[in-house]
């Protein structure tokens, strides 16, 4: 959503606060063989409202792809305070992502991550998603690499290069477990990105 606060409130009264172009982009990513999961720091008590909202998002003739929804098991008040007032929802998100990751042994199930706050980028980085595939979108619809600041696009623009960012997987397709970047001249010789703490992202 475009805002954490309005993302909590507007779905409850039937208002669409989704970013423009998100439905078509995520649909194309799904068509390339990737599974979409939705992670939110909203309380588990908002599960029904959140699922109904995701299913109601329709942009043109496109809807959001189906996928599991992971929500905060805390109470509504506690979850709202953590995300909107304390502004540290990454604590729950990191814990949740790591629990999911542990189910896959040594294989990392996460290929890319989208969020609307810098803390989301920190959560995604904590489970090994490369910074080049961590995207933060602001209320103006600008999609950026939060941890590098050297890239900017939009959901509609990214749709045009979805096959480059998310190559088709499956039979004779791209194998996301093969880290080809580390064998390229750029990937082999470049310096590593420094590890960042949450307070450095504010």
Backbone as a printed PyTorch tensor [residue, N CA C, xyz], in Angstrom:
tensor([[[  0.8380,  -1.1960,   0.0000],
         [  0.0000,   0.0000,   0.0000],
         [  0.8740,   1.2470,   0.0000]],

        [[  0.2470,   2.4010,  -0.2780],
         [  1.0100,   3.6470,  -0.3550],
         [  1.3910,   4.1930,   1.0130]],

        [[  0.7040,   3.7500,   2.0680],
         [  0.9280,   4.2830,   3.4110],
         [  0.6300,   3.2130,   4.4430]],

        [[  1.4840,   3.1260,   5.4900],
         [  1.2350,   2.1630,   6.5600],
         [ -0.0660,   2.4740,   7.2980]],

        [[ -0.2730,   3.7650,   7.6340],
         [ -1.4620,   4.1480,   8.3950],
         [ -2.7200,   3.9020,   7.5740]],

        [[ -2.7540,   4.4460,   6.3450],
         [ -3.9410,   4.2850,   5.5110],
         [ -4.0910,   2.8470,   5.0320]],

        [[ -2.9800,   2.1240,   4.9690],
         [ -3.0640,   0.7190,   4.6170],
         [ -3.7610,  -0.0870,   5.6950]],

        [[ -3.6960,   0.3760,   6.9320],
         [ -4.4300,  -0.2630,   8.0270],
         [ -5.9120,   0.0960,   7.9730]],

        [[ -6.2120,   1.3350,   7.5880],
         [ -7.5720,   1.8600,   7.7450],
         [ -8.4260,   1.7110,   6.4900]],

        [[ -7.9290,   2.1380,   5.3340],
         [ -8.7720,   2.2070,   4.1470],
         [ -9.3050,   0.8650,   3.6680]],

        [[ -8.5120,  -0.2440,   3.7280],
         [ -9.0940,  -1.5170,   3.3120],
         [-10.3340,  -1.8880,   4.1170]],

        [[-10.3800,  -1.4300,   5.3730],
         [-11.5230,  -1.7700,   6.2270],
         [-12.8040,  -1.0630,   5.7860]],

        [[-12.6440,   0.0310,   5.0230],
         [-13.8370,   0.7430,   4.5710],
         [-13.9990,   0.6430,   3.0540]],

        [[-13.2410,  -0.2800,   2.4610],
         [-13.4440,  -0.5600,   1.0480],
         [-12.7170,   0.3420,   0.0820]],

        [[-11.7030,   1.0520,   0.5230],
         [-10.9470,   1.9280,  -0.3700],
         [ -9.7060,   1.2260,  -0.8900]],

        [[ -9.3910,   1.4360,  -2.1760],
         [ -8.2000,   0.8480,  -2.7920],
         [ -7.0230,   1.7890,  -2.5840]],

        [[ -6.0090,   1.3210,  -1.8770],
         [ -4.8200,   2.1330,  -1.6260],
         [ -3.5880,   1.4220,  -2.1890]],

        [[ -3.7930,   0.5950,  -3.2320],
         [ -2.6880,  -0.1490,  -3.8360],
         [ -1.9440,   0.7470,  -4.8240]],

        [[ -0.6720,   0.4370,  -5.0300],
         [  0.1450,   1.1690,  -5.9780],
         [ -0.2720,   0.8470,  -7.4090]],

        [[ -0.2480,   1.8440,  -8.2660],
         [ -0.6130,   1.6630,  -9.6660],
         [  0.3640,   0.7110, -10.3580]],

        [[ -0.1830,  -0.2570, -11.0900],
         [  0.6530,  -1.1750, -11.8580],
         [  1.0840,  -2.4190, -11.1260]],

        [[  0.7920,  -2.5190,  -9.8160],
         [  1.2870,  -3.6480,  -9.0370],
         [  0.6340,  -4.9560,  -9.4750]],

        [[ -0.6450,  -4.9170,  -9.8350],
         [ -1.3330,  -6.1540, -10.1960],
         [ -0.7420,  -6.7780, -11.4570]],

        [[ -0.4990,  -5.9650, -12.4730],
         [  0.0430,  -6.5040, -13.7240],
         [  1.4790,  -6.9840, -13.5450]],

        [[  2.2930,  -6.2220, -12.7980],
         [  3.6770,  -6.6380, -12.5710],
         [  3.7350,  -7.9700, -11.8370]],

        [[  2.9960,  -8.0800, -10.7320],
         [  3.0360,  -9.3180,  -9.9470],
         [  2.4530, -10.4930, -10.7290]],

        [[  1.4580, -10.2260, -11.5840],
         [  0.8980, -11.2850, -12.4220],
         [  1.9460, -11.8000, -13.4080]],

        [[  2.7180, -10.8920, -13.9920],
         [  3.7660, -11.3070, -14.9290],
         [  4.8830, -12.0570, -14.2220]],

        [[  5.1970, -11.6520, -12.9950],
         [  6.2100, -12.3740, -12.2150],
         [  5.7210, -13.7920, -11.9370]],

        [[  4.4490, -13.9200, -11.5890],
         [  3.8780, -15.2520, -11.3390],
         [  3.9020, -16.1070, -12.6010]],

        [[  3.6150, -15.5160, -13.7440],
         [  3.6290, -16.2520, -15.0070],
         [  5.0210, -16.7840, -15.3310]],

        [[  6.0480, -16.1310, -14.8340],
         [  7.4250, -16.5830, -15.0810],
         [  7.8580, -17.6910, -14.1270]],

        [[  6.9300, -18.1480, -13.2840],
         [  7.2060, -19.3140, -12.4520],
         [  7.5090, -19.0290, -10.9980]],

        [[  7.3820, -17.7740, -10.5690],
         [  7.6740, -17.4190,  -9.1890],
         [  6.3720, -17.4070,  -8.3740]],

        [[  6.4620, -17.8160,  -7.1240],
         [  5.3080, -17.7960,  -6.2330],
         [  5.3400, -16.5100,  -5.4110]],

        [[  4.1870, -15.8870,  -5.2740],
         [  4.0660, -14.6320,  -4.5380],
         [  3.5660, -14.9270,  -3.1300]],

        [[  4.2340, -14.3640,  -2.1290],
         [  3.7410, -14.4130,  -0.7600],
         [  3.6020, -12.9900,  -0.2500]],

        [[  2.5990, -12.7840,   0.5890],
         [  2.3100, -11.4490,   1.1120],
         [  2.6300, -11.4400,   2.6080]],

        [[  3.4980, -10.5040,   3.0060],
         [  3.9310, -10.3940,   4.3960],
         [  3.5830,  -9.0090,   4.9210]],

        [[  2.8640,  -8.9630,   6.0290],
         [  2.4580,  -7.6830,   6.6020],
         [  2.5860,  -7.7340,   8.1120]],

        [[  2.9070,  -6.5840,   8.6940],
         [  2.9750,  -6.4870,  10.1530],
         [  1.6040,  -6.2280,  10.7610]],

        [[  0.5500,  -6.2300,   9.9510],
         [ -0.8010,  -6.0860,  10.4830],
         [ -1.1290,  -7.2680,  11.3760]],

        [[ -2.0560,  -7.0560,  12.2970],
         [ -2.4180,  -8.0800,  13.2710],
         [ -3.2010,  -9.2110,  12.6180]],

        [[ -3.0910, -10.4010,  13.2140],
         [ -3.8070, -11.5660,  12.7130],
         [ -5.3210, -11.3340,  12.7420]],

        [[ -5.7700, -10.4510,  13.6250],
         [ -7.1890, -10.1310,  13.6870],
         [ -7.7010,  -9.4440,  12.4320]],

        [[ -6.7850,  -8.9270,  11.6150],
         [ -7.1690,  -8.2920,  10.3590],
         [ -7.0310,  -9.2500,   9.1760]],

        [[ -6.8880, -10.5430,   9.4540],
         [ -6.6480, -11.5190,   8.3900],
         [ -7.7460, -11.5010,   7.3370]],

        [[ -8.9940, -11.5570,   7.7850],
         [-10.1000, -11.6080,   6.8390],
         [-10.1650, -10.3490,   5.9860]],

        [[-10.0090,  -9.1830,   6.6340],
         [-10.0420,  -7.9120,   5.9060],
         [ -8.8880,  -7.8320,   4.9130]],

        [[ -7.6910,  -8.2550,   5.3520],
         [ -6.5120,  -8.1850,   4.4910],
         [ -6.6550,  -9.0930,   3.2800]],

        [[ -7.1120, -10.3290,   3.4900],
         [ -7.2970, -11.2550,   2.3690],
         [ -8.3540, -10.7410,   1.4050]],

        [[ -9.4520, -10.2340,   1.9550],
         [-10.5090,  -9.6870,   1.0960],
         [ -9.9860,  -8.5140,   0.2840]],

        [[ -9.1570,  -7.6840,   0.9280],
         [ -8.6070,  -6.5290,   0.2220],
         [ -7.6910,  -6.9720,  -0.9200]],

        [[ -6.7930,  -7.9250,  -0.6550],
         [ -5.8880,  -8.4050,  -1.6990],
         [ -6.6580,  -8.9860,  -2.8790]],

        [[ -7.7200,  -9.7020,  -2.5710],
         [ -8.5270, -10.3000,  -3.6300],
         [ -9.3550,  -9.2620,  -4.3840]],

        [[ -9.5760,  -8.1090,  -3.7620],
         [-10.4010,  -7.0780,  -4.3970],
         [ -9.6030,  -6.1460,  -5.2960]],

        [[ -8.2820,  -6.1610,  -5.1770],
         [ -7.4610,  -5.2530,  -5.9760],
         [ -7.5620,  -5.6540,  -7.4480]],

        [[ -8.0920,  -4.7670,  -8.2500],
         [ -8.2190,  -5.0090,  -9.6800],
         [ -7.8250,  -3.7470, -10.4200]],

        [[ -6.8340,  -3.8870, -11.2970],
         [ -6.3350,  -2.7480, -12.0600],
         [ -6.4500,  -3.1150, -13.5380]],

        [[ -7.3950,  -2.4900, -14.2230],
         [ -7.7090,  -2.9170, -15.5750],
         [ -8.3690,  -4.2880, -15.4970]],

        [[ -7.8100,  -5.2550, -16.2180],
         [ -8.3280,  -6.6240, -16.1380],
         [ -7.4070,  -7.5330, -15.3360]],

        [[ -6.5180,  -6.9220, -14.5510],
         [ -5.5330,  -7.6680, -13.7710],
         [ -5.8650,  -7.6310, -12.2870]],

        [[ -5.7050,  -8.7760, -11.6180],
         [ -5.8310,  -8.8670, -10.1630],
         [ -4.5030,  -9.3350,  -9.5830]],

        [[ -4.3330,  -9.1800,  -8.2960],
         [ -3.1280,  -9.6870,  -7.6540],
         [ -3.1310, -11.2150,  -7.6820]],

        [[ -1.9690, -11.8410,  -7.9140],
         [ -1.9080, -13.3010,  -7.9070],
         [ -2.2400, -13.8580,  -6.5240]],

        [[ -2.7720, -15.0710,  -6.4960],
         [ -3.0180, -15.7360,  -5.2210],
         [ -1.6880, -16.0710,  -4.5540]],

        [[ -1.6980, -16.0800,  -3.2380],
         [ -0.5050, -16.4350,  -2.4910],
         [ -0.7920, -16.4220,  -1.0120]],

        [[  0.0450, -17.1100,  -0.2240],
         [ -0.1650, -17.1230,   1.2310],
         [  0.0360, -15.7420,   1.8330]],

        [[ -0.7150, -15.4610,   2.8950],
         [ -0.6440, -14.1790,   3.5840],
         [ -0.1360, -14.4270,   5.0030]],

        [[  0.9610, -13.7900,   5.3630],
         [  1.5360, -13.9390,   6.6990],
         [  1.3530, -12.6440,   7.4730]],

        [[  0.7100, -12.7640,   8.6410],
         [  0.3910, -11.5970,   9.4520],
         [  0.9420, -11.7440,  10.8640]],

        [[  1.0110, -10.6200,  11.5560],
         [  1.5350, -10.5570,  12.9090],
         [  0.5680, -11.2320,  13.8890]],

        [[  1.0420, -12.1870,  14.7030],
         [  0.1420, -12.8460,  15.6600],
         [ -0.2310, -11.9740,  16.8550]],

        [[  0.3500, -10.7720,  16.9570],
         [  0.0250,  -9.8790,  18.0730],
         [ -1.3990,  -9.3360,  17.9510]],

        [[ -1.8460,  -8.6800,  18.9980],
         [ -3.1640,  -8.0330,  18.9880],
         [ -3.1550,  -6.8600,  18.0160]],

        [[ -4.3500,  -6.4040,  17.6450],
         [ -4.4700,  -5.2890,  16.7070],
         [ -3.7750,  -4.0430,  17.2320]],

        [[ -3.9930,  -3.7150,  18.5080],
         [ -3.3900,  -2.5100,  19.0940],
         [ -1.8720,  -2.6210,  19.1120]],

        [[ -1.3640,  -3.7710,  19.5300],
         [  0.0810,  -3.9600,  19.5980],
         [  0.7060,  -3.8940,  18.2130]],

        [[  0.0760,  -4.5580,  17.2400],
         [  0.6100,  -4.5520,  15.8820],
         [  0.5960,  -3.1550,  15.2750]],

        [[ -0.4920,  -2.4130,  15.5000],
         [ -0.5920,  -1.0450,  14.9950],
         [  0.4830,  -0.1640,  15.6240]],

        [[  0.6890,  -0.3140,  16.9330],
         [  1.7070,   0.4760,  17.6340],
         [  3.0980,   0.1640,  17.0890]],

        [[  3.3740,  -1.1320,  16.8620],
         [  4.7050,  -1.5150,  16.3850],
         [  4.9860,  -0.9510,  15.0000]],

        [[  3.9910,  -0.9950,  14.1070],
         [  4.2300,  -0.5700,  12.7280],
         [  4.1260,   0.9340,  12.5460]],

        [[  3.1370,   1.5650,  13.1610],
         [  2.8500,   2.9670,  12.8740],
         [  3.4780,   3.9200,  13.8790]],

        [[  3.5240,   3.5360,  15.1470],
         [  4.0510,   4.4380,  16.1810],
         [  5.5280,   4.1550,  16.4580]],

        [[  5.8400,   2.8920,  16.8250],
         [  7.2340,   2.5510,  17.0930],
         [  8.0570,   2.4610,  15.8140]],

        [[  7.3840,   2.1590,  14.6940],
         [  8.0100,   2.0910,  13.3770],
         [  9.1380,   1.0610,  13.3170]],

        [[  8.8930,  -0.0980,  13.9210],
         [  9.8750,  -1.1780,  13.8200],
         [  9.2080,  -2.5100,  13.4660]],

        [[  8.4170,  -2.5320,  12.3850],
         [  7.7360,  -3.7790,  12.0040],
         [  8.6940,  -4.8440,  11.5130]],

        [[  9.9480,  -4.4500,  11.2360],
         [ 10.9030,  -5.4310,  10.7160],
         [ 11.2130,  -6.5230,  11.7310]],

        [[ 10.9900,  -6.2730,  13.0270],
         [ 11.2510,  -7.3050,  14.0280],
         [ 10.3880,  -8.5360,  13.7620]],

        [[  9.0960,  -8.3200,  13.5440],
         [  8.2150,  -9.4390,  13.2230],
         [  8.5540, -10.0290,  11.8520]],

        [[  8.7980,  -9.1690,  10.8780],
         [  9.0330,  -9.6510,   9.5150],
         [ 10.2990, -10.4970,   9.4210]],

        [[ 11.3580, -10.0860,  10.1170],
         [ 12.5960, -10.8730,  10.1140],
         [ 12.3470, -12.2370,  10.7320]],

        [[ 11.6670, -12.2550,  11.8540],
         [ 11.3760, -13.5180,  12.5390],
         [ 10.5370, -14.4370,  11.6480]],

        [[  9.5160, -13.8730,  11.0060],
         [  8.6390, -14.6620,  10.1470],
         [  9.3890, -15.2090,   8.9430]],

        [[ 10.1760, -14.3610,   8.2780],
         [ 10.9220, -14.7920,   7.0950],
         [ 11.9310, -15.8800,   7.4410]],

        [[ 12.5870, -15.7390,   8.5840],
         [ 13.5700, -16.7490,   8.9830],
         [ 12.9030, -18.0740,   9.3240]],

        [[ 11.7110, -18.0260,   9.9140],
         [ 10.9780, -19.2600,  10.1960],
         [ 10.6240, -19.9780,   8.8970]],

        [[ 10.1740, -19.2230,   7.9010],
         [  9.8490, -19.8210,   6.6030],
         [ 11.1080, -20.3750,   5.9410]],

        [[ 12.1690, -19.6000,   5.9920],
         [ 13.4330, -20.0120,   5.3720],
         [ 13.9510, -21.3100,   5.9710]],

        [[ 13.7620, -21.4980,   7.2770],
         [ 14.2780, -22.6970,   7.9520],
         [ 13.6130, -23.9750,   7.4500]],

        [[ 12.4430, -23.8500,   6.8350],
         [ 11.7350, -25.0230,   6.3290],
         [ 12.3650, -25.5810,   5.0560]],

        [[ 13.2510, -24.8120,   4.4350],
         [ 13.8210, -25.2060,   3.1500],
         [ 15.2730, -25.6670,   3.2570]],

        [[ 15.7470, -25.8930,   4.4850],
         [ 17.1140, -26.3750,   4.6580],
         [ 18.1240, -25.3470,   4.1770]],

        [[ 19.0640, -25.7870,   3.3330],
         [ 20.1190, -24.8970,   2.8550],
         [ 19.6850, -24.0690,   1.6510]],

        [[ 18.5230, -24.3680,   1.0910],
         [ 18.0310, -23.6290,  -0.0740],
         [ 17.2690, -22.3930,   0.3710]],

        [[ 17.6050, -21.2440,  -0.2230],
         [ 16.8960, -20.0070,   0.1220],
         [ 15.6720, -19.8690,  -0.7790]],

        [[ 14.4660, -19.8660,  -0.2140],
         [ 13.2560, -19.7970,  -1.0440],
         [ 12.9310, -18.3960,  -1.5510]],

        [[ 13.6520, -17.3850,  -1.0490],
         [ 13.3170, -16.0030,  -1.3760],
         [ 14.2000, -15.4840,  -2.5060]],

        [[ 13.5600, -14.9770,  -3.5560],
         [ 14.2980, -14.4800,  -4.7200],
         [ 14.3590, -12.9620,  -4.7500]],

        [[ 13.2600, -12.2950,  -4.3700],
         [ 13.2050, -10.8330,  -4.3950],
         [ 12.2060, -10.3610,  -3.3480]],

        [[ 12.2490,  -9.0830,  -3.0370],
         [ 11.3310,  -8.5420,  -2.0420],
         [ 10.9170,  -7.1200,  -2.3780]],

        [[  9.6350,  -6.8210,  -2.1770],
         [  9.1100,  -5.4730,  -2.3680],
         [  8.5580,  -4.9690,  -1.0380]],

        [[  8.7940,  -3.7130,  -0.7430],
         [  8.2640,  -3.1200,   0.4810],
         [  8.0310,  -1.6370,   0.2930]],

        [[  7.4390,  -0.9970,   1.2970],
         [  7.1900,   0.4440,   1.1940],
         [  7.9510,   1.2500,   2.2390]],

        [[  8.9000,   0.5730,   2.9370],
         [  9.6920,   1.2880,   3.9300],
         [ 11.1180,   0.7590,   3.9470]],

        [[ 12.0990,   1.5940,   4.3630],
         [ 13.4790,   1.1190,   4.4570],
         [ 13.6260,  -0.0990,   5.3560]],

        [[ 12.8070,  -0.1900,   6.4130],
         [ 12.9080,  -1.3310,   7.3200],
         [ 12.5740,  -2.6430,   6.6210]],

        [[ 11.7180,  -2.5880,   5.5840],
         [ 11.4160,  -3.7870,   4.8200],
         [ 12.6780,  -4.2980,   4.1280]],

        [[ 13.4730,  -3.3630,   3.6080],
         [ 14.7170,  -3.7460,   2.9400],
         [ 15.6640,  -4.4470,   3.9090]],

        [[ 15.7210,  -3.9640,   5.1310],
         [ 16.5820,  -4.5940,   6.1340],
         [ 16.1040,  -6.0140,   6.4280]],

        [[ 14.7780,  -6.1990,   6.5050],
         [ 14.2210,  -7.5260,   6.7610],
         [ 14.5690,  -8.4860,   5.6280]],

        [[ 14.4310,  -8.0290,   4.3820],
         [ 14.7420,  -8.8860,   3.2410],
         [ 16.2290,  -9.2210,   3.1800]],

        [[ 17.0550,  -8.2330,   3.5020],
         [ 18.5100,  -8.4740,   3.4650],
         [ 18.9070,  -9.5040,   4.5210]],

        [[ 18.1860,  -9.5500,   5.6340],
         [ 18.5330, -10.4510,   6.7310],
         [ 18.3440, -11.9170,   6.3480]],

        [[ 17.5600, -12.1910,   5.2970],
         [ 17.3740, -13.5810,   4.8590],
         [ 18.0790, -13.8480,   3.5360]],

        [[ 19.0350, -12.9920,   3.1920],
         [ 19.9120, -13.2810,   2.0770],
         [ 19.4390, -12.8590,   0.7070]],

        [[ 18.3880, -12.0490,   0.6250],
         [ 17.9770, -11.5570,  -0.6970],
         [ 18.9940, -10.5090,  -1.1540]],

        [[ 19.5410, -10.6390,  -2.3620],
         [ 20.5340,  -9.6660,  -2.8370],
         [ 19.9620,  -8.2560,  -2.8980]],

        [[ 20.7940,  -7.2630,  -2.6220],
         [ 20.3170,  -5.8770,  -2.6150],
         [ 19.7790,  -5.4580,  -3.9790]],

        [[ 20.2560,  -6.0980,  -5.0540],
         [ 19.7870,  -5.7440,  -6.3970],
         [ 18.3690,  -6.2350,  -6.6570]],

        [[ 17.8430,  -7.0720,  -5.7520],
         [ 16.4710,  -7.5560,  -5.9250],
         [ 15.6030,  -7.1880,  -4.7200]],

        [[ 15.9880,  -6.1330,  -4.0230],
         [ 15.1810,  -5.5850,  -2.9290],
         [ 14.6880,  -4.2160,  -3.3710]],

        [[ 13.3700,  -4.0730,  -3.4790],
         [ 12.7810,  -2.8600,  -4.0230],
         [ 11.8810,  -2.1900,  -2.9890]],

        [[ 12.0530,  -0.8800,  -2.8590],
         [ 11.2150,  -0.0800,  -1.9770],
         [ 10.4360,   0.9150,  -2.8160]],

        [[  9.1270,   0.9660,  -2.6110],
         [  8.2940,   1.8980,  -3.3690],
         [  7.7190,   2.9520,  -2.4280]],

        [[  7.8110,   4.2060,  -2.8280],
         [  7.3250,   5.3030,  -1.9760],
         [  5.9120,   5.7040,  -2.3910]],

        [[  5.2510,   6.6100,  -1.6330],
         [  3.8730,   6.9860,  -1.9600],
         [  3.7020,   7.5850,  -3.3480]],

        [[  4.7900,   8.1210,  -3.9290],
         [  4.7130,   8.6950,  -5.2740],
         [  4.7980,   7.6270,  -6.3620]],

        [[  5.0000,   6.3690,  -5.9710],
         [  5.0790,   5.2930,  -6.9440],
         [  6.4670,   5.0480,  -7.4890]],

        [[  7.4970,   5.6340,  -6.8670],
         [  8.8780,   5.4500,  -7.3190],
         [  9.4780,   4.2080,  -6.6660]],

        [[  9.9760,   3.3030,  -7.4830],
         [ 10.5840,   2.0640,  -6.9960],
         [ 12.0980,   2.2450,  -6.9940]],

        [[ 12.7250,   1.9680,  -5.8360],
         [ 14.1610,   2.1790,  -5.6940],
         [ 14.8250,   0.9730,  -5.0360]],

        [[ 16.1400,   0.8820,  -5.2420],
         [ 16.9650,  -0.0210,  -4.4460],
         [ 17.3070,   0.7380,  -3.1660]],

        [[ 16.6350,   0.4090,  -2.0870],
         [ 16.7740,   1.1880,  -0.8560],
         [ 18.2010,   1.1960,  -0.3310]],

        [[ 18.9140,   0.0740,  -0.4820],
         [ 20.2320,  -0.0400,   0.1350],
         [ 21.3640,   0.4930,  -0.7350]],

        [[ 21.0860,   0.8300,  -1.9940],
         [ 22.1500,   1.3370,  -2.8590],
         [ 21.8770,   2.7400,  -3.3870]],

        [[ 20.5910,   3.1070,  -3.5020],
         [ 20.1940,   4.4450,  -3.9470],
         [ 20.6200,   4.7470,  -5.3900]],

        [[ 20.9380,   3.7270,  -6.1780],
         [ 21.4460,   3.9830,  -7.5210],
         [ 20.5020,   3.4940,  -8.6090]],

        [[ 19.2290,   3.4060,  -8.2960],
         [ 18.2810,   2.8330,  -9.2430],
         [ 16.8980,   3.3870,  -8.9390]],

        [[ 16.1650,   3.7380,  -9.9920],
         [ 14.7940,   4.2130,  -9.7800],
         [ 13.9420,   3.8520, -10.9800]],

        [[ 12.7490,   3.3510, -10.7160],
         [ 11.8110,   3.0110, -11.7720],
         [ 10.4020,   3.0700, -11.1830]],

        [[  9.4310,   2.4860, -11.8490],
         [  8.0640,   2.3920, -11.3480],
         [  7.5650,   0.9820, -11.6280]],

        [[  6.4520,   0.6070, -11.0410],
         [  5.8840,  -0.7130, -11.3360],
         [  5.5720,  -0.8700, -12.8230]],

        [[  4.8930,   0.0900, -13.4610],
         [  4.6310,  -0.0670, -14.9010],
         [  5.9080,  -0.1760, -15.7310]],

        [[  6.9400,   0.5970, -15.3800],
         [  8.1990,   0.5170, -16.1230],
         [  8.8950,  -0.8210, -15.8890]],

        [[  8.8440,  -1.3120, -14.6570],
         [  9.5010,  -2.5810, -14.3500],
         [  8.8160,  -3.7490, -15.0670]],

        [[  7.5230,  -3.5950, -15.3390],
         [  6.8070,  -4.6290, -16.0790],
         [  7.4600,  -4.8780, -17.4360]],

        [[  8.0090,  -3.8170, -18.0400],
         [  8.6300,  -3.9460, -19.3510],
         [  9.9190,  -4.7430, -19.3490]],

        [[ 10.5450,  -4.8840, -18.1870],
         [ 11.8010,  -5.6410, -18.1030],
         [ 11.6680,  -6.8160, -17.1400]],

        [[ 10.4160,  -7.2610, -16.9230],
         [ 10.1980,  -8.3190, -15.9320],
         [ 10.9410,  -9.5930, -16.2920]],

        [[ 11.1160,  -9.8870, -17.5860],
         [ 11.8160, -11.1020, -17.9860],
         [ 13.3170, -11.0250, -17.6950]],

        [[ 13.8340,  -9.8200, -17.5350],
         [ 15.2510,  -9.6570, -17.1830],
         [ 15.4470,  -9.7410, -15.6760]],

        [[ 14.5400,  -9.1410, -14.9370],
         [ 14.6480,  -9.1470, -13.4760],
         [ 14.2030, -10.4870, -12.9050]],

        [[ 13.1720, -11.0750, -13.5310],
         [ 12.6210, -12.3570, -13.0800],
         [ 12.5920, -13.3280, -14.2620]],

        [[ 13.7430, -13.8790, -14.6460],
         [ 13.7760, -14.8140, -15.7790],
         [ 12.8870, -16.0210, -15.5090]],

        [[ 12.2990, -16.5650, -16.5710],
         [ 11.4150, -17.7230, -16.4290],
         [ 12.1510, -18.8770, -15.7660]],

        [[ 11.4740, -19.5350, -14.8370],
         [ 12.0440, -20.6880, -14.1400],
         [ 11.3120, -21.9470, -14.5850]],

        [[ 11.8950, -23.0760, -14.2530],
         [ 11.2540, -24.3330, -14.6160],
         [ 12.0410, -25.0620, -15.6800]],

        [[ 11.3600, -25.8970, -16.4290],
         [ 12.0020, -26.7310, -17.4430],
         [ 12.7350, -25.8730, -18.4640]],

        [[ 14.0640, -26.0810, -18.5640],
         [ 14.9160, -25.3500, -19.4900],
         [ 14.9340, -23.8490, -19.2240]],

        [[ 14.4720, -23.4630, -18.0680],
         [ 14.4500, -22.0470, -17.7210],
         [ 15.5670, -21.6830, -16.7680]],

        [[ 15.4730, -20.4880, -16.2240],
         [ 16.4700, -19.9700, -15.3030],
         [ 16.4350, -20.7280, -13.9810]],

        [[ 17.5980, -21.0300, -13.4480],
         [ 17.6980, -21.6840, -12.1470],
         [ 18.0940, -20.6330, -11.1180]],

        [[ 17.1740, -20.1730, -10.2730],
         [ 17.5000, -19.1050,  -9.3190],
         [ 18.5210, -19.5250,  -8.2730]],

        [[ 18.7700, -20.8340,  -8.1150],
         [ 19.7570, -21.2950,  -7.1470],
         [ 21.1860, -21.1610,  -7.6680]],

        [[ 21.3350, -20.9420,  -8.9910],
         [ 22.6690, -20.7860,  -9.5580],
         [ 23.0340, -19.3150,  -9.5560]],

        [[ 23.9680, -18.9540,  -8.7300],
         [ 24.3350, -17.5460,  -8.5590],
         [ 25.3370, -17.1510,  -9.6340]],

        [[ 24.8270, -16.8630, -10.8480],
         [ 25.7010, -16.5530, -11.9650],
         [ 26.4610, -15.2450, -11.7480]],

        [[ 25.9200, -14.3520, -10.9030],
         [ 26.5530, -13.0560, -10.7200],
         [ 27.9490, -13.1800, -10.1180]],

        [[ 28.1530, -14.1930,  -9.2810],
         [ 29.4540, -14.2820,  -8.6260],
         [ 30.5520, -14.7130,  -9.5930]],

        [[ 30.1800, -15.2350, -10.7790],
         [ 31.1770, -15.6820, -11.7350],
         [ 31.4220, -14.6800, -12.8510]],

        [[ 30.6370, -13.6180, -12.9050],
         [ 30.8940, -12.5750, -13.8880],
         [ 32.0610, -11.7210, -13.4130]],

        [[ 32.6810, -10.9940, -14.3470],
         [ 33.8230, -10.1590, -13.9650],
         [ 33.3940,  -9.0780, -12.9760]],

        [[ 32.1780,  -8.5450, -13.1670],
         [ 31.6820,  -7.5330, -12.2420],
         [ 31.4340,  -8.1310, -10.8670]],

        [[ 30.7540,  -9.2620, -10.8390],
         [ 30.4130,  -9.8750,  -9.5660],
         [ 31.6180, -10.3860,  -8.8060]],

        [[ 32.6260, -10.8750,  -9.5330],
         [ 33.7880, -11.4650,  -8.8670],
         [ 34.6810, -10.4110,  -8.2360]],

        [[ 34.8610,  -9.2790,  -8.9190],
         [ 35.8360,  -8.2920,  -8.4590],
         [ 35.2390,  -7.1740,  -7.6180]],

        [[ 33.9250,  -7.0250,  -7.6270],
         [ 33.3450,  -5.8910,  -6.9120],
         [ 33.4670,  -6.0650,  -5.4010]],

        [[ 33.4290,  -4.9390,  -4.7030],
         [ 33.4810,  -4.9510,  -3.2380],
         [ 32.1130,  -5.2960,  -2.6850]],

        [[ 32.0760,  -5.9460,  -1.5460],
         [ 30.8130,  -6.3160,  -0.9230],
         [ 30.1390,  -5.0890,  -0.3200]],

        [[ 28.8170,  -5.1170,  -0.2530],
         [ 28.0870,  -4.0370,   0.4030],
         [ 28.2210,  -4.1920,   1.9160]],

        [[ 28.3460,  -3.0870,   2.6240],
         [ 28.4480,  -3.1820,   4.0910],
         [ 27.1300,  -3.6320,   4.7110]],

        [[ 27.2320,  -4.3560,   5.8280],
         [ 26.0360,  -4.7440,   6.5690],
         [ 25.4880,  -3.5140,   7.2980]],

        [[ 24.1850,  -3.3330,   7.2520],
         [ 23.5520,  -2.1590,   7.8530],
         [ 22.6490,  -2.5670,   9.0000]],

        [[ 22.5920,  -1.7200,  10.0110],
         [ 21.6950,  -1.9120,  11.1290],
         [ 20.4220,  -1.0930,  10.8850]],

        [[ 19.3030,  -1.4800,  11.5210],
         [ 18.0370,  -0.7640,  11.2700],
         [ 18.1100,   0.7330,  11.4800]],

        [[ 18.8440,   1.1850,  12.5240],
         [ 18.8600,   2.6170,  12.8200],
         [ 19.5750,   3.4100,  11.7300]],

        [[ 20.4110,   2.7270,  10.9120],
         [ 21.1270,   3.4210,   9.8490],
         [ 20.2450,   3.6870,   8.6370]],

        [[ 19.0400,   3.0960,   8.6130],
         [ 18.1540,   3.2400,   7.4560],
         [ 17.1490,   4.3650,   7.6250]],

        [[ 17.0830,   4.9510,   8.8250],
         [ 16.0960,   6.0050,   9.0790],
         [ 16.5650,   7.3070,   8.4530]]])
